[in-house]
Amino acid sequence: MSRIKNVWKSDEKTNLETRNKCSGCGACENSCPKQAISMKYDNEGFLYPKIDENRCIDCEKCIKVCPMSLYPESKDYLKTYAGYSNKAEIIDNCASGGICTAISEYIINQGGIVFGVKYTDDFIKAEYSKAETSDELKCFMTSKYVQSTKKNIYSSIKEEIRKNRLVAFIGCPCDVAALHLYLGRDYENLFTCELVCMGVTSYKVAEEYITQKEKKWGTLTGFNSKGKKYGWFVPCLEETYSKGKKISKSFFGTYYGFAFTKFQRPSCSQCPYRGKIGYADIRMGDFWGIKKTDEFWNEKGVSSIFVRTQKGFQLLEYIKDEFSLYEVNYEKAAVNNNMDLSKNYNEKQLEARQMFSDVFLTKGLVAACRKYATKEFWIKYYVPLIFANTLKHLRHLLTDKKTK
């Protein structure tokens, strides 16, 4: 019996250590020749493979495509850059400097296809999808802090590659690694871009957060977890509801944002793809180590770009006329960017995650956040919000008196 079959043969946690290493990439499901593997949600709301023992033939293809078992050695990036799009419509609507969109638009303009992540219609879950027009690309913009479903994404990409189209795949490092292992080789017409990943939370967080808001303000019609209303350095959660209510506040000052920092997929706490380990041609994220005195400062957002392959250089060459690039040292770009394996959770943090999970699953999101919110959360985010709302209320009272 194969190792994966042994671990996933039932709902029982037969091997908790191995289970906690699973990234939920779904490559095993895509690779199984007998369709014996399906991805199912556990009680926390994370996807794990479930084996149909009657179909499994012990071919072990699932093991050969597992990115959490087979990952490359750490190697220095060829070069590191800071940069941002010269197009206002791109940088205004992207999470940072717009590198993902710039590359994606080039691929599409060449008749190619881009695979990335978008929200489901209710904004509760996220899923991989394809884009073949600039308009379809818009749903890939901004960050999604919830883990995406994969379905048949890897087989779909392989099909497009075989058509000799230019193909770009943008995703988390573990998903890019899964694609690489699934394909088994590199292709000249495939470009892969991995995001600097801070981890992913469960869809159940978004589900409860959004459901509570919709009871008061109607259906959620717009949701951006990394808006720039208060500037690029302060990720802003922007919500729009059918009854006309619009909300804009610091993402990490919401219960959704706090839960994201405390309740992530177990494998994220011990991720092997931090720093310099990975398969993608380019890794990209926010350039949090920037200073206003740097020549590449842009208040609307700056991307950090880590080039791993010659194909990565090709991509930058393709977009150079509409994207400002500045070569920088790796250490500066890696600052505050979760690029160090030492950032993996220690035992105390793992215990804190489990305690948060226990309260969240039994008493709900608000109860869990209120019980485990740190002093920093209350002082930096919540207390100022209450103070601001009080001032706003007093201002309205004074205005009302003057108009009477």
C-alpha positions, 0 to 999 in steps of 0.5 A: 500500500502506498504511503499516500493511500495509507495516510488518506485511506479514511477520515481518520488522522492515521498520520498527523505529521504527514497530513499537516504537510499536505498543501492541498495543491490537488496535483495528486487528484489531477495525476491519478489515472484511475480518478481514485483521488478527490479533494474533500474539505475537513472540519476546519475548511481545508482541502485534503485528498481522499482515496477510493481504495476500490479504484487505487492501483498503487501506481504511486503517481500521486507521490511523484507529484507531491510538492511537499515531498519533492522540492529542489535545493535552495539556490540564489536568485539570478537577480532581484529587482524593484519595479512598478507599472507605468500604467495608472489603471494597472498600478491603481488596481493591483495589490502592489506594483502590477508585475503580475498584470503586466506579464499577463497582459503581454501573454494575452496580447501575444494570443496566449492564455493566463491561469490565475486565482479569482474569487467565487461569485460570493467572495467566500472561496477562491478558485483557479481560472483562465483568462484570454482577454484583458477584461478577464484578467481583472478578476485576478488582481489583488490578493486573495488570502483564502486558499483556492480550489484547483479542480482540473487546473494542471491538466487544463494547462497541459492541454493549452501547452500542447496547442503551442500557445504561450501560457502563464501560470501565477500562483502560490509557490507550492502550486507552481511546484505541483504544476512542475512535478505534474508536467514532469519537464519544462516547456518553452511556451510555459512561464511560471510566476509564484507569489511571495506567500504569507499563508492561506486561511480557510474559506470558513473565516470569510464565510462567517465574516461575510454572512454576518455582514450580509444580514445587516447590509444585504448581498456583498457585491464588491470585495477587495482585501488589499485596496489602496484607499489609505495608501499601498503601505496600509492594506485596506479591506474594501466591501460594498453591499447591495443596500448601499453600504461601503466599508473601508478599513485596514485589513489587519484591523478586521476580524477577517484579517486577524483570523488570517494571521492566526488560523492558516492551513497547517502546512503553511506553518512549516512551508519549505518554499520560503526564501530561495526554494522553488520552481518558478521563473519569477517570484514576486510580491510587495517590496516592503523593505522600501524607503521613501528616499529610494529612487524606485519609491512609488506611493501607489505600490512597488513590486519585488521581483526575484528572477530564478531562470533565463525565462524570467529575464525574458518576461522582464524584457517583454514588458520593459517599455511599460514597467519601471525596473530597478536592480536591487540586492536580495536582502533589501527586497526580502525584508518583511517578506516572509522569505526566511525559513526561520519564519516557520512556526515554533511550537508555541505558535502552533499551540496558539493556532490550535487554540484559536481553531478550537474556539472558532469552530465551536463559538465562532469568528468573533469569539475567537478573535476577541479571546485571542486578539493581541494587545497590538491588535486592540491598540493599533487597530480596534481602539483607534477605530472606536475613537474615530467612530466616536468623533464621527458621531459627535461631529454629526451631533454638532452638525445636526444642532447647527442645522436646527 
